[in-house]
Amino acid sequence: MSALETLIRAEIAATGPMPLERYMGLCLGHPEHGYYMAKPAIGAAGDFTTAPEVSQMFGEIVGAVLAHAWQAMGSPAPVRLVELGPGRATLMLDILRTFRVLPDLLAALDIHMVETSPRLRAAQEYRLKEHGFTATWHDTIDEVPSGPMLLVANEFFDALPVRQRVRRGASWRARMVSIGDDDRLAFIDGPEVPATDIPEPLRDAAEGTVLEDCPAAREIAGRIGGRLARDPGVALIVDYGYREPAHGDSLQALREKKFADPLQDPGMADLTAHVDFTALAASATTEGSKAWGPIAQGTFLTSLGIGLRAERLRASGADAQDLTHALERLTGAGGMGTLFKVMALTAPDLPAPPPFGTA
Ligand code: SAH
C-alpha cells in the first residue's frame, strides 16, 4: 500500500468518507507523498508527455504569440513573464529562445514561475540557469507582483482537484471516497447537495448523471482576469477539455502512459480531469478581462504556421520522420490537435491575439 493510501485510510477512519476534491488534492499535492511532490514524471520516459515535450515547435509558436502581444501592449518594461505549472521548464526555455529576436523584450523580462513541487522547482531552476536565466518561484499566482504580464499555462488547469455530484433519485449527492466492503478504496455517494448548488438547466438530469467542476480552476482564472483588468497583458491557457458544460465524469489516472484506476496506489499516478473552458472564461470575464476561444490546438498551431516551422527545421537538418511525427501528434485529431484547446485572456482594451481574431 502506498504511504499516501495509509494516510488517506487513517483520515477516513477518523472523520468519515472524504470528498473527491480532497482525495484528488492529496494525491497530487500532499506535501510529502503527493504525485507532483514525490514522483513527477513528465516527458518521453515518464507517466505522461506534454506538448512542449513533444517538440520545440509548440513553445516557439506560443513564444511568437506572446512576443506579438507584448508589442501590441506598447512594449512595456518591465514585463512579467509568468508560467503556471512549468513542469521541466521546457516550454519556458522554448519561449525564451524565441524572444532572442527581440533584445528589448529579453531585457524587459521579469520571470515568475508558479510551482508547488520543490522537486520540479529545483529542476526548473537548474535548466533556466544552464541557459543564463533566473526567475522567482511562487506557490500561487497571488504572490506574483502586479504589472504588465505575459502568462502561459500548459496542462496546469487539468491538475487541479475537481468535485463531482451524482444524480440519485430526486436529489444530488457529493461523490466521496471511502473504504468498500472488500477493504479497497471505493467511490460512494455522500451527503445531499442542495439543488441551488446545481446549475438550473441540469437540476432534473437523468439518474446517475455526474456533474464535475473545479472550484480551484475557476478561482485562478478569476485571479488572472482581475490582473488583466488592472494591467495590460495576455494569458494563454492550453489544456485538454471542452466548451460544453455537463460532460460527466472525466477523472483519469495515468501511469507510465497507461490509464490506471484513480483509486489504486494514490500518489503514484498522475490524476487529471478535463478542463471546463466555459467556466474559466466566465470567471475571468466576470473579473474584467476579455476571453478569446477556446480553439482547437491543431487550428491554433496550424494557423500560426507550424507547418512552415517544421519545413525550416527539416531544412536545417532535423530528422524528417521525427518532425512529421511531432506535427501529427501536436495538430492531428488522433493526437492532441482536437482534444486540446487554446484560450486567450487579455486586458479589455487589447485586440485578440493571433489567430483568435480570425479563427
Ligand atoms: N506545463 C508543463 C507541466 C504540466 S504538469 C508541461 O506542459 O510540460 C503540471 C504542472 O503543474 C507541474 O509542474 C506541477 O507540479 C504543477 N502544479 C500542479 N498543481 C499545482 C498547483 N496547485 N499550483 C502550482 N503548480 C501546480
Boltz pocket constraint, residues with backbone or C-beta under 6 A from the ligand:
constraints:
  - pocket:
      binder: B
      contacts: [[A, 28], [A, 29], [A, 36], [A, 40], [A, 42], [A, 50], [A, 51], [A, 52], [A, 53], [A, 84], [A, 85], [A, 86], [A, 87], [A, 88], [A, 91], [A, 114], [A, 115], [A, 116], [A, 117], [A, 120], [A, 138], [A, 139], [A, 153], [A, 154], [A, 155], [A, 156], [A, 159], [A, 160]]
      max_distance: 6.0
